[in-house]
Each structure stands twice: as structure tokens, then as C-alpha cells.
Amino acid sequence: MRGMFYGWKLAGLSLLVIGLASGPVWSGVGVWVKALEMQFGWSRAQLTGAFSLAQLEGSIFGPLLGYLIDRLGPRRMVFIGLVITGLGFVLFSRTNNLLTFYVSYGLIMLGTAAGSWLPLMTVVNRWFIRKRGLAMAVAAEGSPLGGLLLLPVLAWAVTPSHFGWSTTALWIGIVFLALAFPVSRFIRERPEDYGERADGDSSPNASMSQIEVVRTPPRDIGSRDQPDFTAGQAIRTSAFWLITFGHAFSSMLFATLTVHLVPMLTDQGLSLQSSANVFSAMMGVAAVFQLIGGYVGDRMETRVAIAVFGFIQAAGFTVAVFTESMPMAILFAVLFGAGFGGRNPLTVAIRAEYFGPSAFATITGISSAPMYLFMLAAPLFAAFIFDTQGSYMIAWLILGGLGSMSGVLFLLAKKPL
């Protein structure tokens, strides 16, 4: 009797690793910013600079990381990335000046980019075709679940009366270093290398597109035929650029929240723990809607589903700046969490759907370069407005308006022929 299809095991492993990276790295940015601000008195712009420089690093190295994943394989990149992340946290724990903070956070972001989201999504993409949307949604659950489960613990741990931020960062680094080798050993890069077929199908002809892919778009959502674009062919399509900038406009909103939501909510009267709990609640809603988004994406046109979720996300983002009480905080958490969670796996799956599996990591890496630039600029813009105006209001309204453009761009992104 056959056991569980290994593709689902890989989706579960991806959920775990992405969650471990998401909690202290992405979701935890605001907690680290507040902790360092309280100890060193650095400005929001100075602290945001480390995060933004990491996005510049991602813009520069994103295409290279995608190429390396396709050439060296996801298994090796996961190992290398998790080791770099662990070393980055160890260095971060020794921070006593801005330069050390900038260098250490740059290592952390480089490591997580190389060893978590992109290589793991590449593996999941190779093991699924018909059930790709749901599989990627399961794997991507790590992002909101990491924030939901780990952010409140992080906020508690960095408090000086508990462990403090330095000791917490050191132990996080040790955990990543300890997990790097065993996690990478569980990764199987292609189903056909282990006598299996995409989606766990048993028919000898069920997965021919994994071996002999064609250069035509899928006939329908359940089709086994896939396109097989090279990176050069993909970037010559309008769909590539519409997806790239649509993803950039939506991702910059989450990047801004990761840096500024917790500090902003504390400015507006909530405690540090309550502010972290609001972020955690938002990620909890996102965890639910990632599965809903994956389910919807397998049953309707992906670009339309992403557009709807993108509009909801932009509305939720705008609500955040008016949050001065828990009822408003709950409204923000529900709206942004639903929009972010729903569109999150689909913005990855649409690239596989439109361009195929062969150069998926390279295409996604190239596409991420402009996205990282937007994720660099938006938090810095918000920090600059806050430092000069004493309020996030202007920045938040402008960014929310720009974020709504994401839905428009995805609506225009039709499948390339």
C-alpha cells in the first residue's frame, strides 16, 4: 500500500522552514526595530535602512539566486541559505553599532532568500501540476503561521525582563545552524528521480509533461501540458512585466507593515505586546486565506483571483493608519490578512502556470529584482515621512493608493501565447 505522496511531505517541510524564517526575520522586523530603538535611540529611518538595504541586496542577487537554484539545485541552496541565516543572527546578537546591524541583517535576509521561499517553492512546483495552487498554498502557510505563532513569543523574549533581544537573536542563530543539514537532506528535487510522478499520479502517461514539456500554454486548469519558457523568452512577454510590477506593488505594502506596524501601533496607544498580537492576528487570518486562495486559484482564472485579493489587501493596509483601538485593529487584521493571504501563493503559482517549470527559479529571481526595489523604497519613504512629520498618515495613504494598482496590473496580465 502506497504511503503519502512525497510531494505533500515536501509541502509540509516547506511550511516548517518558511515559518521558521518568517517569524523572526520578516514578521519580526518591527519587534527588532522597537527593541533597538529603545536601547540605542536610533531613528526610524536609520533602523529602516538595514531592512531597505537588505531589499537592495535582494534586487541585486535575486536573479543570481534564481539561476543558482536552477543550476545547483534547491537542496544545496537550502543548506547554504540556512547556514548564512544562522551566522547572520549570531552576528546580529553582537550588534552595538549601526554598521554591525546593517551587515548582520543583510546576511540574514540573503540567507533566507537563498534558503527558504524560492528554493522550496521551486521544489513544490516540480512535484505538482494539477494541484499546484493548493500545494503552494500549503507550503506558503509557513509565512503567516510563522508570524501567528512566533511573533508573540519573539515580542515576549526580547523584553529586557526576559531574555533580551541579544540573547534571543543568538539562540535563533544556533537553531538555524543546527537545522541546516538535516532539513536539506529531506529535499527531493524531482519526482521522476524517485520513481514518482507529479501530483502522485500512477498512470504511465500522466506526467509526460514533466519529462517532455511543450511550448504551448495549458489547455485548461486541469491540463497536464505545460508551457516551457526560457528566462529570455519570458522577459519578452508583457505578462512577465505586469506580474512583476503587480507583485511589487502588493509586496511593498507587506514590507512596510513588517517594519512599521508594531512601532506605529505603539505610537497610537497600544502596548508592544498588544501591537505584536495584532500583527500575529493578521497573520492568523492570512494563514486561513492562503488555503482559500490556493483552492480558488485551482478553480478560476488566477489573475482575477489575485486582483480581487490585491484590492482587499490595499484596503486593509489603509485602515491600519486609523487604528487607535482594538476594534479597528481587528478590522485591519481581517482585511489585510485576507488580502495578503489569498494572493500570496497565487502570485507564485501564476509564474509556473504562465512560464512552466524548467526555468521557474531563474524567472522568479529576475522578476523579484524590481519587487525588492519597491520593498526597499516603501519602508524608507514611510520612515522619512514619520521622522519629518511625526506621523505615518501621508505615507500610508500614498502607499495604499499605489498598492491598489497591483490588482489592476494582474487583471491585465493575460497568458502569453
Helices and strands as residue ranges (DSSP letters): H 6-21, I 22-27, H 29-40, H 44-72, H 74-92, H 98-115, H 117-127, H 132-140, H 142-157, H 165-185, G 191-194, G 198-200, H 208-211, H 231-235, H 238-267, H 272-297, H 302-320, H 326-355, H 360-389, H 393-403, H 405-412
